[in-house]
């Protein structure tokens, strides 16, 4: 069985748990465990998690700018800054992958 058929079988059996790797050619896919709530299970993958964090941070910037300023002065501000710099390109890669139906990986030389 070739890799494409294995990936298709896994994606159909564990819908919402496996997602394509869009970072590099070293990994073919990723695994995201579902988020369990009182009312059921919500599929979770890297793209959904990034969107949720970006949405939360954008709400802070708009509605709680003083709190966001306090975060930026914290010693862990590098974590938020690092995420904010990498998330847009990652989300774009996931959207392109979902639109095209296959992963397009662009690596710098």
C-alpha positions in Angstrom: 0.0 0.0 0.0 1.5 3.4 -0.9 1.7 6.4 1.4 -1.2 8.3 -0.2 -3.6 5.4 0.3 -2.5 4.9 3.9 -2.9 8.6 4.6 -6.4 8.6 3.0 -7.4 5.5 5.0 -6.3 7.2 8.3 -8.0 10.4 7.5 -11.3 8.7 6.8 -11.1 6.5 9.9 -10.0 9.2 12.4 -11.8 12.2 10.9 -10.5 15.4 12.5 -7.6 13.7 14.3 -5.0 13.4 11.4 -4.0 16.4 9.4 -1.4 17.0 6.7 2.0 18.3 7.7 2.6 21.6 5.9 6.0 22.6 7.4 8.5 20.3 5.9 9.0 17.1 3.9 10.3 15.3 7.0 6.8 14.5 8.3 3.8 13.4 6.3 1.0 14.1 8.8 0.2 15.2 12.3 -2.1 13.9 15.0 -4.4 16.1 17.0 -6.3 14.6 19.8 -9.9 15.7 20.1 -11.0 18.3 22.7 -13.5 16.7 25.1 -16.3 18.8 26.4 -19.3 17.9 28.6 -21.5 17.7 25.5 -19.2 15.7 23.3 -15.9 15.6 21.4 -14.7 18.5 19.2 -12.1 17.5 16.5 -8.9 19.6 17.0 -5.9 20.0 14.8 -3.1 22.5 14.6 -4.9 24.9 12.2 -8.0 25.1 14.5 -5.8 25.6 17.5 -3.8 28.4 15.8 -7.0 30.1 14.7 -8.4 30.0 18.2 -5.3 31.6 19.7 -5.1 34.2 16.9 -8.8 35.1 17.5 -8.2 35.3 21.3 -5.1 37.6 20.9 -6.9 39.8 18.4 -9.8 40.2 20.9 -7.2 41.3 23.5 -5.7 43.8 21.2 -9.0 45.3 20.3 -10.9 45.1 23.6 -8.2 44.9 26.3 -5.1 46.8 25.0 -3.8 47.5 28.5 -3.8 43.8 29.3 -2.0 43.1 26.0 0.6 45.8 26.9 1.1 44.1 30.2 1.7 40.8 28.4 4.2 42.4 26.1 6.3 43.6 29.1 6.4 40.1 30.7 9.5 38.0 30.5 7.5 35.4 28.5 6.5 37.9 25.8 8.8 36.2 23.3 6.4 33.3 23.2 3.5 35.4 22.1 5.7 37.3 19.6 7.1 34.1 18.2 3.6 32.7 17.7 2.3 35.9 16.1 5.1 35.9 13.6 4.7 32.2 12.6 0.9 31.7 12.7 -0.2 33.6 9.7 2.1 31.7 7.3 1.1 28.4 8.9 -2.6 29.2 8.6 -2.1 30.2 5.0 -0.4 26.9 4.3 -3.3 24.9 5.9 -5.9 26.9 3.9 -4.0 26.3 0.6 -3.7 22.6 1.5 -7.4 22.4 2.2 -8.3 24.3 -1.0 -6.0 22.3 -3.3 -6.6 19.0 -1.6 -2.9 18.2 -1.2 0.0 19.7 0.7 2.2 22.2 -1.1 5.4 22.6 0.8 7.7 25.5 -0.1 11.2 25.3 1.5 13.8 28.1 1.4 17.1 27.2 -0.2 
